Amino acid sequence: MKLYSLGRRSTAPCMVLQFKETTVMLDCALDMSTLQHFTPLSLVNDENTSHLKLWTTRELQDIEGFSSQNNLKEIAGKVFIEAQPECCPPEDCLLDFSTIDIILISNYHFMLALPYITQHSGFKGKIYATEPTIQMGRELMLEMVVYAERVPRISKGEMWREREVLRCLPSPLCDLKGAKSWRPLYSKHDVKAAISKIQNVGYSERIDLYGILKLTALSSGFCVGSCNWVIESDYEKVTDFKI
């Protein structure tokens, strides 16, 4: 048995369990802490943010091509990236998502990265969640997309991701790791396509996975529709994941 942790932060869990030639993903949360590094999205015109000056240093000006792609702005003494906000999906360097047989969702907070996996990785497996989790997760993802689309941003460039640029920036930007793996938010089409692939499961309902594992969703009380997934073989209980 192998267990992978693909989540970038403890608050955005994504675990993958490989057992008896089956691969099970437990939750696929989206790390949205990256949003704090981008200039705020305002639905109304704000004079305080609409005429911000570019932030730069002599060291950055010496980097070839940076001046034409500079989209760094200073607000209240802190430097932000003025571009389309990006989030950090689960890591895909340890495991090919197309090999995942099944995704188990425990609650609607931990399913926000689902469109990145179902629409852009060749995933062909099954997805299970309770009905409240499916409905509330869909509304939450669509709300995020609608808000982002109301305040479109045109990025001037991607040089802020380069290590030679990041090291010249003030904290916390200079400490960023894995910025090249950040992704813009998905579309409404991606959300609807991902949700359409989820199969509804009830509490205490037993699901047979290719005759190898049996899966059961038990109420966890974390939020509406949340559950703990119990994974069992024919002879023993493999594990009991609690969130």
MIDOSE-1310 file (N, C-alpha, C; in nm, 2 decimals, decimal comma, always signed):
residues 243
mkly	+0,08/-0,12/+0,00/+0,00/+0,00/+0,00/+0,09/+0,12/+0,00; +0,05/+0,22/-0,08/+0,12/+0,35/-0,09/+0,02/+0,46/-0,06; +0,07/+0,56/+0,01/-0,01/+0,68/+0,04/+0,06/+0,80/+0,00; +0,00/+0,89/-0,09/+0,06/+1,01/-0,13/-0,02/+1,13/-0,08
slgr	+0,05/+1,23/-0,04/-0,01/+1,36/+0,00/+0,02/+1,46/-0,11; -0,08/+1,50/-0,19/-0,07/+1,59/-0,30/-0,11/+1,73/-0,27; -0,16/+1,75/-0,15/-0,20/+1,89/-0,11/-0,08/+1,97/-0,08; -0,09/+2,10/-0,12/+0,02/+2,19/-0,10/+0,02/+2,24/+0,05
rsta	-0,09/+2,24/+0,11/-0,10/+2,29/+0,25/-0,19/+2,20/+0,33; -0,18/+2,20/+0,46/-0,26/+2,11/+0,54/-0,41/+2,15/+0,54; -0,44/+2,28/+0,50/-0,58/+2,32/+0,49/-0,64/+2,29/+0,36; -0,56/+2,23/+0,26/-0,61/+2,19/+0,13/-0,57/+2,05/+0,11
pcmv	-0,63/+1,95/+0,18/-0,59/+1,81/+0,17/-0,62/+1,75/+0,03; -0,54/+1,66/-0,01/-0,56/+1,58/-0,12/-0,47/+1,45/-0,11; -0,53/+1,34/-0,07/-0,45/+1,22/-0,04/-0,48/+1,12/-0,15; -0,39/+1,04/-0,19/-0,41/+0,93/-0,29/-0,36/+0,80/-0,23
lqfk	-0,45/+0,70/-0,22/-0,41/+0,57/-0,17/-0,41/+0,47/-0,28; -0,30/+0,40/-0,29/-0,28/+0,29/-0,39/-0,28/+0,16/-0,31; -0,38/+0,07/-0,34/-0,39/-0,05/-0,27/-0,45/-0,16/-0,36; -0,38/-0,27/-0,38/-0,43/-0,39/-0,46/-0,46/-0,34/-0,60
ettv	-0,37/-0,27/-0,66/-0,39/-0,23/-0,80/-0,50/-0,13/-0,82; -0,55/-0,07/-0,72/-0,65/+0,04/-0,73/-0,59/+0,17/-0,68; -0,63/+0,28/-0,73/-0,58/+0,41/-0,69/-0,70/+0,49/-0,65; -0,71/+0,54/-0,53/-0,82/+0,61/-0,47/-0,77/+0,75/-0,43
mldc	-0,84/+0,85/-0,48/-0,81/+0,99/-0,43/-0,91/+1,03/-0,33; -0,86/+1,08/-0,21/-0,95/+1,12/-0,10/-0,94/+1,27/-0,10; -1,05/+1,34/-0,15/-1,06/+1,48/-0,16/-0,96/+1,54/-0,26; -1,00/+1,66/-0,31/-0,91/+1,74/-0,40/-0,93/+1,88/-0,37
aldm	-0,88/+1,93/-0,26/-0,90/+2,07/-0,22/-0,81/+2,16/-0,30; -0,85/+2,28/-0,30/-0,78/+2,39/-0,38/-0,71/+2,48/-0,28; -0,59/+2,50/-0,30/-0,51/+2,60/-0,22/-0,53/+2,74/-0,27; -0,61/+2,82/-0,20/-0,64/+2,96/-0,25/-0,57/+3,06/-0,17
stlq	-0,47/+3,02/-0,09/-0,39/+3,12/-0,02/-0,30/+3,20/-0,11; -0,29/+3,16/-0,24/-0,21/+3,23/-0,34/-0,28/+3,36/-0,37; -0,41/+3,37/-0,35/-0,48/+3,49/-0,39/-0,43/+3,62/-0,32; -0,38/+3,60/-0,20/-0,33/+3,71/-0,12/-0,21/+3,78/-0,18
hftp	-0,15/+3,72/-0,29/-0,04/+3,79/-0,35/-0,08/+3,87/-0,47; -0,21/+3,87/-0,51/-0,25/+3,94/-0,63/-0,33/+4,07/-0,58; -0,33/+4,17/-0,66/-0,41/+4,29/-0,63/-0,56/+4,26/-0,61; -0,63/+4,32/-0,52/-0,77/+4,29/-0,50/-0,86/+4,31/-0,62
lslv	-0,96/+4,22/-0,63/-1,06/+4,24/-0,74/-1,18/+4,32/-0,68; -1,20/+4,43/-0,74/-1,30/+4,53/-0,69/-1,41/+4,54/-0,80; -1,54/+4,52/-0,75/-1,65/+4,52/-0,85/-1,69/+4,67/-0,88; -1,63/+4,76/-0,81/-1,66/+4,91/-0,83/-1,53/+4,98/-0,85
nden	-1,53/+5,09/-0,92/-1,41/+5,16/-0,95/-1,36/+5,22/-0,81; -1,23/+5,20/-0,79/-1,17/+5,25/-0,67/-1,05/+5,33/-0,71; -1,05/+5,46/-0,68/-0,94/+5,55/-0,72/-0,81/+5,51/-0,64; -0,82/+5,44/-0,53/-0,70/+5,41/-0,45/-0,62/+5,29/-0,52
tshl	-0,69/+5,21/-0,60/-0,62/+5,10/-0,67/-0,62/+5,11/-0,82; -0,69/+5,21/-0,88/-0,69/+5,21/-1,02/-0,57/+5,29/-1,08; -0,50/+5,37/-1,00/-0,39/+5,44/-1,05/-0,26/+5,41/-0,97; -0,24/+5,29/-0,94/-0,12/+5,25/-0,87/+0,00/+5,25/-0,96
klwt	+0,11/+5,29/-0,90/+0,23/+5,30/-0,98/+0,30/+5,16/-0,98; +0,38/+5,14/-1,08/+0,45/+5,02/-1,09/+0,56/+5,02/-0,99; +0,59/+4,90/-0,93/+0,69/+4,88/-0,83/+0,81/+4,82/-0,90; +0,93/+4,87/-0,87/+1,05/+4,81/-0,93/+1,17/+4,85/-0,85
trel	+1,28/+4,79/-0,88/+1,41/+4,82/-0,82/+1,52/+4,83/-0,93; +1,63/+4,88/-0,90/+1,74/+4,89/-1,00/+1,78/+4,75/-1,04; +1,78/+4,66/-0,95/+1,82/+4,52/-0,98/+1,72/+4,46/-1,08; +1,59/+4,48/-1,06/+1,49/+4,43/-1,15/+1,50/+4,49/-1,29
qdie	+1,53/+4,62/-1,29/+1,55/+4,69/-1,42/+1,66/+4,64/-1,51; +1,76/+4,58/-1,44/+1,87/+4,52/-1,51/+1,84/+4,39/-1,57; +1,73/+4,33/-1,54/+1,69/+4,20/-1,59/+1,63/+4,22/-1,73; +1,68/+4,16/-1,83/+1,64/+4,18/-1,97/+1,49/+4,14/-1,99
gfss	+1,41/+4,24/-2,04/+1,27/+4,21/-2,07/+1,18/+4,23/-1,96; +1,23/+4,26/-1,84/+1,14/+4,27/-1,72/+1,06/+4,40/-1,73; +1,12/+4,51/-1,77/+1,05/+4,64/-1,77/+0,92/+4,63/-1,85; +0,92/+4,56/-1,96/+0,80/+4,56/-2,05/+0,69/+4,46/-2,00
qnnl	+0,73/+4,38/-1,90/+0,64/+4,28/-1,84/+0,61/+4,30/-1,69; +0,65/+4,42/-1,65/+0,64/+4,45/-1,51/+0,49/+4,47/-1,47; +0,43/+4,39/-1,39/+0,30/+4,40/-1,34/+0,29/+4,40/-1,19; +0,40/+4,45/-1,12/+0,40/+4,46/-0,98/+0,35/+4,60/-0,93
keia	+0,26/+4,60/-0,83/+0,21/+4,72/-0,78/+0,23/+4,72/-0,63; +0,24/+4,85/-0,58/+0,26/+4,86/-0,43/+0,13/+4,92/-0,37; +0,08/+4,85/-0,26/-0,03/+4,90/-0,19/+0,00/+4,90/-0,04; -0,01/+5,01/+0,02/+0,02/+5,03/+0,17/+0,15/+4,96/+0,21
gkvf	+0,25/+4,98/+0,13/+0,38/+4,93/+0,16/+0,41/+4,79/+0,12; +0,31/+4,72/+0,06/+0,33/+4,58/+0,02/+0,32/+4,57/-0,13; +0,39/+4,47/-0,18/+0,39/+4,46/-0,33/+0,30/+4,34/-0,37; +0,22/+4,37/-0,47/+0,12/+4,27/-0,52/+0,14/+4,25/-0,67
ieaq	+0,09/+4,14/-0,72/+0,09/+4,11/-0,86/-0,04/+4,15/-0,93; -0,04/+4,24/-1,02/-0,16/+4,28/-1,09/-0,18/+4,20/-1,21; -0,25/+4,09/-1,20/-0,28/+3,99/-1,30/-0,40/+3,91/-1,27; -0,44/+3,83/-1,36/-0,55/+3,74/-1,32/-0,52/+3,65/-1,21
pecc	-0,59/+3,65/-1,10/-0,56/+3,57/-0,98/-0,55/+3,42/-1,01; -0,46/+3,35/-0,95/-0,43/+3,21/-0,97/-0,44/+3,13/-0,84; -0,48/+3,01/-0,86/-0,48/+2,92/-0,74/-0,38/+2,81/-0,76; -0,37/+2,73/-0,66/-0,27/+2,62/-0,66/-0,34/+2,48/-0,65
pped	-0,36/+2,41/-0,76/-0,42/+2,28/-0,75/-0,33/+2,18/-0,69; -0,38/+2,06/-0,66/-0,29/+1,95/-0,61/-0,17/+1,92/-0,70; -0,06/+1,87/-0,64/+0,06/+1,84/-0,72/+0,03/+1,73/-0,81; +0,08/+1,74/-0,93/+0,07/+1,64/-1,03/+0,20/+1,57/-1,08
clld	+0,31/+1,60/-1,00/+0,44/+1,55/-1,04/+0,46/+1,41/-0,98; +0,39/+1,38/-0,88/+0,41/+1,25/-0,81/+0,33/+1,14/-0,87; +0,22/+1,18/-0,94/+0,12/+1,08/-0,98/+0,05/+1,12/-1,10; +0,02/+1,03/-1,20/-0,05/+1,06/-1,32/-0,20/+1,06/-1,28
fsti	-0,27/+1,17/-1,29/-0,41/+1,17/-1,25/-0,50/+1,08/-1,34; -0,45/+1,05/-1,46/-0,53/+0,96/-1,55/-0,54/+0,82/-1,50; -0,45/+0,78/-1,40/-0,45/+0,65/-1,35/-0,54/+0,63/-1,22; -0,60/+0,74/-1,18/-0,69/+0,73/-1,06/-0,82/+0,66/-1,10
diil	-0,86/+0,56/-1,02/-0,98/+0,49/-1,04/-1,10/+0,55/-0,98; -1,09/+0,62/-0,87/-1,20/+0,68/-0,80/-1,16/+0,79/-0,72; -1,25/+0,89/-0,71/-1,23/+1,01/-0,62/-1,34/+1,01/-0,52; -1,31/+1,02/-0,39/-1,40/+1,03/-0,28/-1,40/+1,16/-0,22
isny	-1,51/+1,23/-0,22/-1,52/+1,37/-0,17/-1,59/+1,36/-0,03; -1,53/+1,42/+0,07/-1,58/+1,42/+0,20/-1,67/+1,54/+0,23; -1,64/+1,66/+0,17/-1,73/+1,77/+0,19/-1,71/+1,87/+0,08; -1,80/+1,97/+0,07/-1,79/+2,07/-0,04/-1,67/+2,16/-0,03
hfml	-1,61/+2,18/+0,08/-1,49/+2,26/+0,09/-1,37/+2,20/+0,02; -1,37/+2,07/+0,02/-1,25/+1,99/-0,03/-1,27/+1,93/-0,17; -1,35/+2,00/-0,25/-1,37/+1,95/-0,39/-1,35/+2,06/-0,49; -1,29/+2,17/-0,45/-1,28/+2,29/-0,54/-1,18/+2,27/-0,65
alpy	-1,09/+2,17/-0,64/-0,99/+2,15/-0,74/-1,03/+2,04/-0,84; -1,15/+2,00/-0,82/-1,20/+1,89/-0,91/-1,20/+1,92/-1,06; -1,24/+2,04/-1,11/-1,23/+2,06/-1,25/-1,09/+2,05/-1,31; -0,99/+2,09/-1,23/-0,85/+2,07/-1,28/-0,82/+1,93/-1,31
itqh	-0,87/+1,84/-1,23/-0,84/+1,70/-1,25/-0,93/+1,63/-1,36; -1,06/+1,66/-1,35/-1,15/+1,59/-1,45/-1,14/+1,64/-1,59; -1,10/+1,77/-1,61/-1,10/+1,83/-1,74/-0,97/+1,84/-1,81; -0,86/+1,83/-1,73/-0,73/+1,86/-1,79/-0,62/+1,76/-1,76
sgfk	-0,66/+1,64/-1,72/-0,56/+1,54/-1,69/-0,58/+1,40/-1,75; -0,69/+1,38/-1,82/-0,72/+1,25/-1,88/-0,79/+1,16/-1,78; -0,84/+1,21/-1,67/-0,91/+1,13/-1,57/-1,03/+1,07/-1,63; -1,05/+0,93/-1,61/-1,17/+0,86/-1,66/-1,23/+0,78/-1,55
gkiy	-1,20/+0,80/-1,43/-1,25/+0,72/-1,32/-1,39/+0,77/-1,27; -1,43/+0,72/-1,15/-1,56/+0,76/-1,09/-1,54/+0,85/-0,98; -1,64/+0,93/-0,95/-1,64/+1,03/-0,84/-1,76/+1,01/-0,75; -1,75/+1,00/-0,62/-1,86/+0,98/-0,53/-1,86/+1,10/-0,43
atep	-1,99/+1,14/-0,40/-2,01/+1,24/-0,29/-2,16/+1,24/-0,26; -2,19/+1,29/-0,14/-2,33/+1,30/-0,10/-2,40/+1,41/-0,18; -2,53/+1,40/-0,19/-2,61/+1,50/-0,26/-2,59/+1,64/-0,22; -2,59/+1,67/-0,08/-2,57/+1,81/-0,04/-2,43/+1,86/-0,08
tiqm	-2,33/+1,77/-0,07/-2,19/+1,81/-0,11/-2,19/+1,85/-0,25; -2,25/+1,77/-0,34/-2,25/+1,80/-0,48/-2,32/+1,93/-0,51; -2,43/+1,96/-0,45/-2,51/+2,08/-0,48/-2,43/+2,20/-0,43; -2,39/+2,20/-0,31/-2,32/+2,31/-0,25/-2,19/+2,34/-0,31
grel	-2,12/+2,23/-0,34/-1,99/+2,25/-0,41/-2,00/+2,31/-0,55; -2,11/+2,27/-0,62/-2,13/+2,33/-0,75/-2,16/+2,48/-0,74; -2,25/+2,52/-0,64/-2,28/+2,66/-0,62/-2,15/+2,74/-0,58; -2,07/+2,68/-0,50/-1,95/+2,76/-0,45/-1,85/+2,78/-0,57
mlem	-1,83/+2,68/-0,65/-1,74/+2,69/-0,76/-1,79/+2,79/-0,87; -1,92/+2,78/-0,90/-1,98/+2,87/-0,99/-1,97/+3,02/-0,94; -2,00/+3,04/-0,81/-1,99/+3,17/-0,75/-1,85/+3,23/-0,77; -1,74/+3,14/-0,75/-1,61/+3,19/-0,77/-1,58/+3,23/-0,91
vvya	-1,63/+3,15/-1,01/-1,60/+3,18/-1,15/-1,67/+3,31/-1,19; -1,80/+3,32/-1,15/-1,88/+3,44/-1,18/-1,81/+3,57/-1,13; -1,76/+3,56/-1,01/-1,69/+3,68/-0,95/-1,57/+3,71/-1,02; -1,49/+3,61/-1,06/-1,36/+3,64/-1,13/-1,39/+3,69/-1,27
ervp	-1,50/+3,65/-1,33/-1,53/+3,69/-1,47/-1,58/+3,84/-1,47; -1,64/+3,88/-1,36/-1,69/+4,02/-1,35/-1,57/+4,12/-1,34; -1,46/+4,07/-1,30/-1,34/+4,17/-1,29/-1,23/+4,11/-1,37; -1,23/+4,11/-1,50/-1,13/+4,05/-1,59/-1,00/+4,13/-1,57
risk	-0,89/+4,05/-1,59/-0,75/+4,11/-1,58/-0,67/+4,06/-1,70; -0,60/+4,15/-1,76/-0,50/+4,12/-1,86/-0,36/+4,12/-1,81; -0,30/+4,01/-1,81/-0,17/+4,00/-1,76/-0,06/+4,05/-1,86; +0,03/+4,13/-1,80/+0,14/+4,19/-1,89/+0,25/+4,09/-1,92
gemw	+0,26/+3,99/-1,83/+0,37/+3,89/-1,85/+0,38/+3,80/-1,74; +0,47/+3,70/-1,75/+0,48/+3,59/-1,65/+0,62/+3,60/-1,59; +0,70/+3,70/-1,61/+0,83/+3,71/-1,56/+0,84/+3,71/-1,40; +0,73/+3,75/-1,34/+0,73/+3,75/-1,19/+0,74/+3,61/-1,14
rere	+0,72/+3,51/-1,22/+0,73/+3,37/-1,17/+0,88/+3,33/-1,16; +0,96/+3,39/-1,24/+1,10/+3,35/-1,25/+1,18/+3,36/-1,12; +1,26/+3,27/-1,09/+1,34/+3,27/-0,97/+1,42/+3,40/-0,95; +1,48/+3,44/-1,06/+1,57/+3,56/-1,06/+1,50/+3,68/-1,02
vlrc	+1,36/+3,68/-1,06/+1,28/+3,80/-1,02/+1,23/+3,79/-0,88; +1,18/+3,67/-0,84/+1,12/+3,65/-0,71/+1,23/+3,68/-0,60; +1,35/+3,65/-0,62/+1,45/+3,67/-0,52/+1,48/+3,82/-0,49; +1,44/+3,91/-0,59/+1,45/+4,05/-0,57/+1,33/+4,12/-0,51
lpsp	+1,23/+4,04/-0,49/+1,10/+4,10/-0,43/+1,10/+4,10/-0,28; +1,03/+4,18/-0,22/+1,02/+4,18/-0,07/+0,93/+4,06/-0,03; +0,94/+4,03/+0,10/+0,86/+3,93/+0,16/+0,72/+3,96/+0,16; +0,62/+3,87/+0,14/+0,64/+3,73/+0,13/+0,67/+3,67/-0,02
lcdl	+0,67/+3,76/-0,11/+0,68/+3,72/-0,25/+0,81/+3,65/-0,28; +0,92/+3,69/-0,21/+1,05/+3,63/-0,23/+1,06/+3,49/-0,18; +0,96/+3,45/-0,10/+0,96/+3,32/-0,04/+0,87/+3,22/-0,11; +0,81/+3,26/-0,22/+0,72/+3,18/-0,29/+0,79/+3,06/-0,35
kgak	+0,72/+2,94/-0,34/+0,78/+2,82/-0,41/+0,67/+2,76/-0,49; +0,71/+2,71/-0,61/+0,61/+2,64/-0,69/+0,51/+2,74/-0,77; +0,55/+2,86/-0,78/+0,46/+2,96/-0,85/+0,43/+2,92/-0,99; +0,52/+2,85/-1,06/+0,50/+2,81/-1,19/+0,39/+2,70/-1,21
swrp	+0,35/+2,64/-1,10/+0,24/+2,54/-1,10/+0,11/+2,60/-1,07; +0,10/+2,74/-1,04/-0,03/+2,80/-1,02/-0,11/+2,81/-1,15; -0,24/+2,80/-1,13/-0,33/+2,80/-1,25/-0,44/+2,90/-1,24; -0,48/+2,97/-1,35/-0,60/+3,05/-1,34/-0,72/+2,97/-1,31
lysk	-0,83/+3,04/-1,26/-0,95/+2,97/-1,22/-1,01/+2,91/-1,35; -1,08/+2,79/-1,33/-1,14/+2,72/-1,44/-1,27/+2,80/-1,49; -1,34/+2,75/-1,58/-1,45/+2,81/-1,64/-1,58/+2,75/-1,60; -1,70/+2,81/-1,63/-1,83/+2,75/-1,59/-1,84/+2,62/-1,66
hdvk	-1,80/+2,61/-1,78/-1,81/+2,48/-1,85/-1,73/+2,37/-1,78; -1,61/+2,40/-1,73/-1,53/+2,30/-1,66/-1,61/+2,26/-1,53; -1,67/+2,35/-1,46/-1,74/+2,32/-1,34/-1,86/+2,23/-1,37; -1,94/+2,26/-1,47/-2,06/+2,18/-1,50/-2,02/+2,04/-1,55
aais	-1,91/+2,04/-1,62/-1,86/+1,91/-1,67/-1,81/+1,82/-1,56; -1,74/+1,88/-1,46/-1,69/+1,81/-1,35/-1,80/+1,76/-1,26; -1,90/+1,84/-1,23/-2,01/+1,81/-1,15/-2,10/+1,69/-1,21; -2,11/+1,69/-1,34/-2,19/+1,59/-1,41/-2,13/+1,45/-1,40
kiqn	-2,00/+1,44/-1,36/-1,94/+1,31/-1,35/-1,95/+1,26/-1,20; -2,00/+1,34/-1,11/-2,01/+1,29/-0,97/-2,13/+1,21/-0,95; -2,12/+1,09/-0,89/-2,23/+1,00/-0,86/-2,27/+1,02/-0,71; -2,40/+1,04/-0,69/-2,46/+1,06/-0,56/-2,45/+0,93/-0,47
vgys	-2,41/+0,94/-0,35/-2,41/+0,83/-0,26/-2,47/+0,87/-0,13; -2,54/+0,78/-0,06/-2,61/+0,80/+0,06/-2,52/+0,75/+0,18; -2,55/+0,80/+0,30/-2,48/+0,76/+0,42/-2,50/+0,61/+0,44; -2,40/+0,54/+0,48/-2,40/+0,40/+0,51/-2,42/+0,31/+0,38
erid	-2,43/+0,37/+0,26/-2,44/+0,29/+0,14/-2,30/+0,24/+0,11; -2,30/+0,11/+0,08/-2,17/+0,04/+0,05/-2,15/+0,04/-0,11; -2,03/+0,08/-0,14/-1,99/+0,08/-0,29/-1,88/-0,02/-0,31; -1,90/-0,11/-0,41/-1,81/-0,21/-0,44/-1,71/-0,16/-0,55
lygi	-1,59/-0,16/-0,53/-1,49/-0,11/-0,62/-1,42/-0,23/-0,69; -1,47/-0,27/-0,80/-1,41/-0,37/-0,88/-1,39/-0,50/-0,80; -1,47/-0,52/-0,70/-1,46/-0,65/-0,62/-1,34/-0,65/-0,53; -1,26/-0,54/-0,53/-1,14/-0,54/-0,45/-1,16/-0,47/-0,31
lklt	-1,23/-0,35/-0,32/-1,25/-0,27/-0,20/-1,40/-0,24/-0,19; -1,44/-0,22/-0,06/-1,57/-0,17/-0,04/-1,56/-0,04/+0,03; -1,64/+0,06/-0,01/-1,64/+0,20/+0,04/-1,77/+0,23/+0,10; -1,76/+0,30/+0,21/-1,88/+0,34/+0,29/-1,87/+0,48/+0,33
alss	-1,97/+0,57/+0,31/-1,97/+0,71/+0,36/-2,05/+0,71/+0,49; -1,98/+0,76/+0,59/-2,05/+0,78/+0,72/-2,05/+0,93/+0,76; -2,16/+0,97/+0,81/-2,18/+1,11/+0,85/-2,07/+1,16/+0,95; -2,01/+1,27/+0,92/-1,90/+1,32/+1,00/-1,94/+1,44/+1,09
gfcv	-2,05/+1,51/+1,05/-2,09/+1,63/+1,13/-2,01/+1,75/+1,11; -1,91/+1,75/+1,01/-1,83/+1,86/+0,99/-1,90/+1,98/+0,93; -1,99/+1,95/+0,83/-2,08/+2,05/+0,76/-2,19/+1,97/+0,70; -2,28/+2,04/+0,63/-2,39/+1,98/+0,57/-2,34/+1,88/+0,46
gscn	-2,38/+1,76/+0,46/-2,35/+1,66/+0,36/-2,21/+1,60/+0,38; -2,13/+1,64/+0,48/-2,00/+1,59/+0,50/-2,00/+1,44/+0,55; -1,89/+1,37/+0,51/-1,88/+1,23/+0,55/-1,74/+1,19/+0,57; -1,72/+1,08/+0,64/-1,59/+1,01/+0,65/-1,60/+0,88/+0,57
wvie	-1,50/+0,85/+0,49/-1,50/+0,74/+0,40/-1,43/+0,62/+0,47; -1,49/+0,51/+0,48/-1,44/+0,39/+0,53/-1,40/+0,29/+0,41; -1,28/+0,25/+0,41/-1,23/+0,17/+0,30/-1,19/+0,03/+0,35; -1,26/-0,07/+0,30/-1,24/-0,21/+0,35/-1,21/-0,31/+0,24
sdye	-1,13/-0,41/+0,27/-1,11/-0,52/+0,18/-1,20/-0,64/+0,23; -1,19/-0,75/+0,17/-1,28/-0,86/+0,21/-1,24/-0,92/+0,35; -1,12/-0,89/+0,39/-1,08/-0,95/+0,52/-1,04/-0,85/+0,63; -1,03/-0,73/+0,59/-0,99/-0,63/+0,70/-1,03/-0,49/+0,66
kvtd	-1,04/-0,41/+0,75/-1,06/-0,27/+0,73/-0,93/-0,20/+0,70; -0,92/-0,14/+0,58/-0,79/-0,08/+0,54/-0,76/+0,05/+0,62; -0,86/+0,13/+0,62/-0,84/+0,26/+0,69/-0,97/+0,33/+0,71; -0,97/+0,42/+0,80/-1,09/+0,51/+0,83/-1,04/+0,65/+0,83
fki	-1,07/+0,72/+0,72/-1,02/+0,86/+0,71/-1,12/+0,96/+0,78; -1,07/+1,04/+0,87/-1,16/+1,13/+0,94/-1,10/+1,27/+0,91; -1,19/+1,36/+0,88/-1,15/+1,50/+0,85/-1,19/+1,59/+0,97
